[in-house]
Amino acid sequence: MRKISYALVALFILFVTSVNPVFASRILSVPTADVSNNVLELDFIHHRGRSSLGAQFGFYPGLSGGLRQGFGDDRQLYVTLRAALVEETQSLPGLALGGELSLSRQHVYAVLSKQLGIPGLRGHLAFGLGRYSRGMAGVIYMLNPVKVKDVPTTSVFAEYDGQGISGGVVAQFSPELKASLAVSSDGASFGLSYKAVF
């Protein structure tokens, strides 16, 4: 019965497309409601002793899909899907559904994203099944929205990933390349992301 439910959610995600894209799919481990169209995002994440390498492509407005390979104790290959259901407005948060599906594990979530009053401050709240069953939440604040010469734009963030709290910094070196560094009770985490727009 559970596998049928997951299949129905995956089919629902495939058929829902409704919003214009924006450009941030996750903080470090917490997902956002943002879905990019005609953008290929490649990323590597090492968080809480686990690593993964992923590719996500926005192949239709409000809909993206890809693959994520886990390393270490989670050596699963996941098919990843994200569908934006509601576009963020000044008064309402954006809403998206997503899933990370493998043959033996399924992680499905709904996520809300919203600017929180102050320009540059955004919040994200996710809840679902699998690794999202304890809920996830994060806030990110952009310190310098304008890039000056060789200084990257910098954001600070804090997130709860269902296991504990971590916080760190994101450096956006160019529109295509960003790096994240975080600290949690399990030590250091980091991520590297590259985007290509088509």
C-alpha positions as CSV (number, residue, x, y, z in Angstrom):
1,M,0.0,0.0,0.0
2,R,2.8,2.4,0.8
3,K,4.5,1.9,-2.5
4,I,1.3,2.7,-4.3
5,S,1.1,5.9,-2.2
6,Y,4.6,6.9,-3.2
7,A,3.8,6.1,-6.9
8,L,0.7,8.3,-6.8
9,V,2.7,11.2,-5.2
10,A,5.4,10.8,-7.9
11,L,2.8,10.9,-10.7
12,F,1.1,13.9,-9.1
13,I,4.4,15.8,-9.0
14,L,5.0,15.0,-12.7
15,F,1.7,16.5,-13.7
16,V,1.8,19.7,-11.6
17,T,3.4,22.8,-13.1
18,S,2.3,26.2,-12.3
19,V,4.9,28.9,-11.4
20,N,7.8,30.9,-12.8
21,P,11.2,29.7,-11.6
22,V,13.6,31.1,-9.1
23,F,17.1,29.9,-8.4
24,A,17.8,28.2,-5.0
25,S,16.9,24.5,-4.5
26,R,18.3,24.0,-1.0
27,I,20.2,25.7,1.8
28,L,22.6,23.0,2.7
29,S,20.4,19.9,3.5
30,V,17.0,21.6,3.9
31,P,15.1,21.9,0.5
32,T,13.4,25.0,-0.6
33,A,10.2,25.6,-2.7
34,D,12.2,27.1,-5.5
35,V,12.3,25.3,-8.9
36,S,14.4,26.6,-11.7
37,N,13.4,26.2,-15.4
38,N,16.1,25.4,-18.0
39,V,18.8,25.2,-15.3
40,L,21.1,22.2,-14.7
41,E,22.4,22.2,-11.2
42,L,25.3,19.9,-10.2
43,D,26.2,19.6,-6.5
44,F,28.2,17.7,-4.0
45,I,27.2,17.7,-0.3
46,H,29.0,16.3,2.7
47,H,26.7,16.6,5.8
48,R,26.7,14.6,9.1
49,G,29.3,12.1,7.8
50,R,27.3,11.4,4.6
51,S,28.1,12.5,1.1
52,S,26.1,12.7,-2.1
53,L,26.5,13.8,-5.7
54,G,23.5,15.1,-7.6
55,A,22.3,16.5,-10.8
56,Q,18.9,18.3,-11.1
57,F,17.4,19.8,-14.3
58,G,14.4,22.2,-14.6
59,F,12.9,20.7,-17.7
60,Y,9.5,22.5,-17.6
61,P,8.4,25.7,-15.7
62,G,7.8,24.7,-12.1
63,L,9.1,21.1,-12.6
64,S,12.5,19.6,-12.2
65,G,14.0,16.1,-12.0
66,G,17.3,14.4,-11.6
67,L,19.5,11.8,-10.0
68,R,21.4,11.8,-6.6
69,Q,24.0,9.2,-5.7
70,G,24.7,8.6,-2.0
71,F,28.1,7.5,-0.7
72,G,29.1,5.9,2.6
73,D,26.4,4.1,4.5
74,D,23.7,5.3,2.1
75,R,24.8,4.0,-1.3
76,Q,21.5,4.5,-2.9
77,L,20.8,6.0,-6.4
78,Y,17.8,8.2,-6.1
79,V,15.5,9.7,-8.7
80,T,14.7,13.2,-7.6
81,L,11.6,15.2,-8.4
82,R,10.4,18.7,-7.4
83,A,7.2,20.5,-8.5
84,A,6.3,24.0,-7.5
85,L,2.6,24.3,-6.7
86,V,2.2,27.9,-5.5
87,E,4.3,30.8,-6.5
88,E,5.6,33.0,-3.6
89,T,3.9,36.4,-3.3
90,Q,4.4,39.3,-0.9
91,S,1.7,37.8,1.5
92,L,1.9,34.0,0.7
93,P,4.8,31.5,0.8
94,G,5.8,29.4,-2.1
95,L,4.8,25.7,-1.9
96,A,6.5,22.8,-3.6
97,L,6.3,19.0,-3.4
98,G,9.4,16.9,-3.8
99,G,10.7,13.3,-3.7
100,E,13.9,11.3,-3.6
101,L,13.0,7.8,-4.7
102,S,15.2,4.7,-4.8
103,L,14.3,1.0,-4.9
104,S,14.6,0.6,-1.2
105,R,14.0,4.1,0.3
106,Q,11.6,6.8,-0.5
107,H,11.8,10.4,0.9
108,V,8.8,12.6,0.0
109,Y,8.2,16.2,1.3
110,A,6.2,19.3,1.0
111,V,8.1,22.6,1.6
112,L,7.1,26.2,2.1
113,S,9.5,29.1,1.4
114,K,9.0,32.8,2.2
115,Q,10.9,36.1,2.5
116,L,10.6,37.0,6.2
117,G,10.0,40.8,6.2
118,I,13.6,42.0,6.0
119,P,15.1,42.1,2.5
120,G,17.5,39.2,2.1
121,L,16.0,37.0,4.9
122,R,14.2,33.9,3.8
123,G,12.7,31.0,5.7
124,H,12.0,27.4,4.6
125,L,9.9,24.7,6.3
126,A,9.7,21.1,5.1
127,F,7.8,18.0,6.3
128,G,7.1,14.6,4.9
129,L,8.0,10.9,4.9
130,G,11.3,9.1,5.2
131,R,14.2,11.5,6.2
132,Y,11.7,14.4,6.2
133,S,9.4,12.8,8.8
134,R,10.8,14.8,11.7
135,G,10.5,18.0,9.8
136,M,13.2,20.4,8.6
137,A,13.5,24.2,8.8
138,G,16.0,26.8,7.8
139,V,16.7,30.5,7.5
140,I,19.2,32.2,5.3
141,Y,20.2,35.9,5.3
142,M,22.2,37.5,2.5
143,L,24.8,39.9,4.0
144,N,26.0,41.6,0.8
145,P,23.6,41.4,-2.1
146,V,25.9,43.3,-4.4
147,K,29.1,41.6,-5.6
148,V,32.1,43.9,-5.4
149,K,35.1,42.9,-7.6
150,D,36.5,39.6,-6.4
151,V,34.5,39.5,-3.1
152,P,31.7,36.9,-3.4
153,T,28.2,37.6,-2.2
154,T,27.8,36.0,1.2
155,S,24.9,34.6,3.1
156,V,24.7,33.1,6.6
157,F,22.2,30.3,7.5
158,A,20.9,28.1,10.3
159,E,19.0,25.0,9.7
160,Y,17.4,22.0,11.5
161,D,17.6,18.9,9.4
162,G,15.6,16.5,11.5
163,Q,18.7,15.4,13.4
164,G,20.0,18.6,14.9
165,I,20.9,22.2,14.2
166,S,23.7,23.4,12.0
167,G,24.8,26.8,10.8
168,G,27.3,28.3,8.4
169,V,28.0,30.5,5.4
170,V,27.3,30.4,1.7
171,A,29.7,32.1,-0.7
172,Q,28.3,32.8,-4.2
173,F,31.5,33.3,-6.3
174,S,29.5,33.8,-9.6
175,P,25.9,33.2,-10.8
176,E,27.1,29.7,-11.6
177,L,29.3,28.7,-8.7
178,K,28.6,28.6,-4.9
179,A,30.2,26.9,-1.9
180,S,28.7,26.3,1.6
181,L,30.5,25.6,4.9
182,A,28.6,24.6,8.1
183,V,29.3,23.4,11.6
184,S,27.0,21.0,13.6
185,S,27.3,18.7,16.6
186,D,28.6,16.1,14.1
187,G,31.5,18.3,12.9
188,A,32.0,20.2,9.7
189,S,29.8,20.0,6.6
190,F,30.3,21.5,3.1
191,G,28.7,21.7,-0.3
192,L,29.7,22.8,-3.8
193,S,27.2,23.7,-6.5
194,Y,27.5,24.6,-10.1
195,K,24.6,25.8,-12.3
196,A,24.3,26.1,-16.1
197,V,21.4,28.0,-17.7
198,F,20.1,26.8,-21.1
